[in-house]
Amino acid sequence: MAETKVVIREFESNDFDGVMALVRSCYGAAAEPPDWWRWRHQELAPQDCTMFVAADGEKIIGMRPLALFPYFLQGSLVKGALFSAVMVHPDYRRLGIFSRLVKACIEEAWRRGAVFVTTMPNDLSYPGFMKLGWRDPGDRTLLIQPLDMAALAGKKIKPAWLAPALAGIAQIMLNAIVPRRGRQGLELREEASFDASAEALSERVGKKFNGIILHRTCGWLNWRFKANPWNSYRRLTARSPQGDVVGFAVTNTEKRWDLKIGYIVELVGDSSGIRRDLIAAATAGLKQQGAACAATVVSAPELIHDFRRQLFFTLPERFKPKKFHTVYLPHPEHAVDFSSVQSISCWYQTLGDWDGI
């Protein structure tokens, strides 16, 4: 089929069923439900999100959403565009449709005032972004902490009768290690939603972070972690004696490899001590929920340090489920200087930026 038959255009409301058919053709039974897609790509204000589709006549054969969010870059607010969920129908691949979708979204992002675009591609789409001239600052870091050695050992140790004994010994050793506590005198509690005090914390952290960080506004936090009912998010805050939010964390669980895996999806705090207290509380909560291990993916050195202080460790390369890429492209004609964020250590990223582990 000729590539010229395929038209790249902005999404229209009557395209939704066609997009869902495309999602099913690409992901089958693993595809998220239609309501998830409406939440993720349509519930933001129209000025903050859009989608481009590739259409062959009436048939939607490709799609690429983009969303615009405020970021702090070296302490100053800028607008950035996050790309997600690019897909092309299996019958239409290797025809340049991926590149055309990406280029259309880039042009739209520039038109809407973004000074950079970014995404977190999987191993299949990563080479495509590199061919288009995007920049790779490095991979995010996966850290884990075992919580239930018996469940984990049962998956690997043979013969099976030996697993309980070895797991029991390992669990005793693990329980004997006490995570380091940070700052005392804070009230740690679970929240139904985030308030303006959480946004004020995000602004404080963003203004002093030496790099680039998504501004976690109150609207973004509640859209991301409350309005989405398809994940078991738990929202934790650390509050000062005056009641102000000085830190927050978000957790989630899922079934993977017949195990319940817990994730610390989000972590922001005024200090390392506050973040470590939140990590300890979040990990304890995941253990109570029956998670066999806790995991997180972060990029900033201070977050990696805090998780390691709380007994999280990095997996050897051969055991990692995938690479956690980040790529970005600055506006070629904008005066904003991106020389300070060429390393992933200058990006403050968590699973909350896009939790597709």
Secondary structure, DSSP 4 states (H G I P E B T S, - for coil): --GGGEEEEE--GGGHHHHHHHHHHHHGGGPPPHHHHHHHHHSS-GGGEEEEEEEETTEEEEEEEEEEEEEEETTEEEEEEEE---EE-GGGTTSSHHHHHHHHHHHHHHHTT-SEEEE---TTTHHHHHHTT-B-----EEEEEES-HHHHHHHH-SSGGGHHHHHHHHHHHHHHSPPPP---S-EEEEESS--HHHHHHHHHHHHH-SSEEE---HHHHHHHHTS-TTS--EEEEEE-TTS-EEEEEEEEEEEETTEEEEEEEEEEESSHHHHHHHHHHHHHHHHHTT-SEEEEEE-SHHHHHHHHHTT-EEPPGGG-SS----EEEE-TT-----GGGSSGGGEE--GGG----
